């Protein structure tokens, strides 16, 4: 049996100057449970993020980084569009153990360019947390394992690979976390 889910959310945040941020997210997915311990889903999501100034706004420009121009920013007027197609497979053969594999394809506008924006400071775990407006690498794959090591302690191990982001062909990340 297949399950179809669809959702739409819209939020608006106002600021003190004549300025607001609009976020609209539309998502549709189809999923299937193959057995009690194995499932998969396919999801497509479109997110529009608008940074709207009622006075002034964004002037058209084409940024140049190391002598290379990036023309997708010339059309940017404050509204970014992020499209993601995701395929996920998850298994839970035992209550004390589960795994997930997730592959995603991202198509963003304006196209995220490495080096165009500076990254935000590190979070409490020591990871760089870039904001959503920087965009996503075009392709990524993540594998995740979670298992119980004690009665009230779980260990999660995650490995991700990001592909073809600007001049970076692939970039691995590794994550280990203990949770209650």
C-alpha positions in Angstrom: 0.0 0.0 0.0 1.2 3.5 -0.9 0.6 6.7 1.1 0.4 10.2 -0.4 1.0 13.3 1.7 0.9 16.9 0.7 1.4 20.1 2.8 1.6 23.8 2.4 2.8 26.3 5.0 3.1 30.1 4.9 4.7 32.3 7.5 5.4 36.0 7.6 7.8 37.8 10.0 7.6 41.6 10.3 10.5 43.9 11.3 10.6 47.4 12.7 11.5 49.0 9.4 9.1 48.6 6.4 10.4 45.1 5.9 9.1 41.6 6.2 10.2 38.0 5.4 7.8 35.6 3.7 8.4 31.8 3.7 6.1 29.5 1.7 6.8 25.7 1.7 4.9 23.2 -0.5 5.7 19.5 -0.2 4.3 16.3 -1.6 5.5 12.8 -0.9 4.7 9.2 -1.6 5.7 6.5 0.8 5.5 2.8 1.2 6.0 0.4 4.2 7.5 -2.8 2.7 7.4 -4.6 6.0 7.2 -3.8 9.7 10.9 -2.9 9.7 11.5 -1.4 6.2 10.1 1.7 4.5 10.9 4.2 1.8 9.6 7.5 0.6 10.0 10.0 -2.3 9.5 13.7 -1.5 9.4 16.9 -3.6 9.6 20.2 -1.8 9.5 23.8 -3.1 10.3 26.6 -0.6 10.1 30.3 -1.5 11.8 32.7 0.8 11.1 36.4 0.3 13.0 39.1 2.0 10.7 42.1 1.1 11.6 45.8 1.6 8.7 48.2 1.1 11.1 51.1 0.5 14.3 50.5 -1.5 15.1 46.9 -2.1 17.6 45.0 -4.0 19.6 46.5 -6.9 20.7 44.3 -9.7 24.3 43.2 -9.6 26.5 40.3 -10.9 29.0 39.3 -8.2 32.6 38.5 -9.3 34.6 36.1 -7.2 38.2 35.5 -8.2 37.6 36.9 -11.7 34.5 34.7 -12.4 31.1 36.3 -12.7 27.9 34.7 -11.4 25.0 36.0 -13.5 22.1 34.2 -11.6 22.3 36.9 -9.0 21.5 39.6 -11.5 17.9 38.4 -11.6 17.6 38.2 -7.8 15.0 40.7 -6.3 14.7 39.3 -2.8 12.8 36.1 -3.4 14.8 32.8 -3.4 13.4 29.4 -4.5 14.7 26.1 -3.2 13.6 22.9 -4.8 14.5 19.5 -3.3 13.8 16.0 -4.5 14.6 13.4 -1.8 14.6 9.6 -1.7 14.8 8.0 1.8 15.0 4.4 2.9 14.8 3.5 6.6 15.0 0.3 8.5 14.3 -0.7 12.1 14.9 -4.4 12.4 15.0 -4.1 16.2 13.7 -1.5 18.7 17.3 -0.9 19.8 18.6 -0.3 16.3 17.6 1.7 13.2 19.2 3.0 10.1 18.4 5.6 7.3 19.8 6.4 3.9 18.8 9.7 2.3 19.7 11.0 -1.1 18.7 14.5 -2.2 18.9 16.7 -5.3 18.7 20.5 -4.8 17.9 23.1 -7.4 18.2 26.6 -5.9 17.7 30.1 -7.3 19.8 32.1 -7.1 22.4 29.4 -7.6 24.5 29.1 -4.4 28.1 30.0 -5.1 31.0 29.0 -2.8 32.7 32.0 -1.4 29.9 34.5 -2.2 28.7 34.7 1.4 30.6 34.3 4.7 29.5 31.6 7.0 27.9 32.2 10.4 29.8 31.3 13.6 30.1 27.8 14.9 27.2 26.3 16.9 27.5 24.6 20.3 28.7 21.4 18.6 31.4 23.2 16.7 29.7 22.9 13.3 29.3 25.7 10.9 25.6 26.5 10.5 25.0 28.4 7.3 21.6 30.1 7.0 19.1 28.7 4.5 19.5 31.6 2.1 23.0 30.4 1.2 21.5 27.5 -0.6 22.2 23.8 -0.7 24.9 21.8 -2.6 23.3 20.3 -5.7 23.6 16.6 -4.5 24.0 15.0 -1.1 23.8 11.5 0.4 23.5 10.8 4.1 23.6 7.5 6.0 22.6 7.4 9.6 22.8 4.6 12.3 21.2 4.8 15.7 21.5 2.1 18.3 21.0 1.7 22.0 24.3 1.3 24.0 22.7 1.3 27.4 19.2 1.4 28.9 18.9 5.2 28.7 21.7 6.0 26.2 21.6 5.9 22.4 24.5 6.4 20.0 23.9 8.0 16.6 26.5 7.9 13.8 26.0 9.9 10.6 28.1 10.2 7.5 27.2 12.7 4.7 28.6 13.4 1.3 28.0 16.7 -0.6 28.7 16.8 -4.3 29.4 19.4 -7.0 29.1 22.5 -4.9 31.0 25.2 -6.8 34.6 24.0 -7.2 34.2 21.4 -4.5 33.5 18.0 -6.2 32.7 16.2 -2.9 32.8 17.0 0.7 32.3 14.4 3.5 31.1 15.1 7.0 31.0 12.9 10.0 28.7 13.2 13.0 28.6 11.3 16.3 26.0 12.0 19.0 24.9 10.4 22.3 21.2 10.9 23.2 19.1 9.9 26.1 
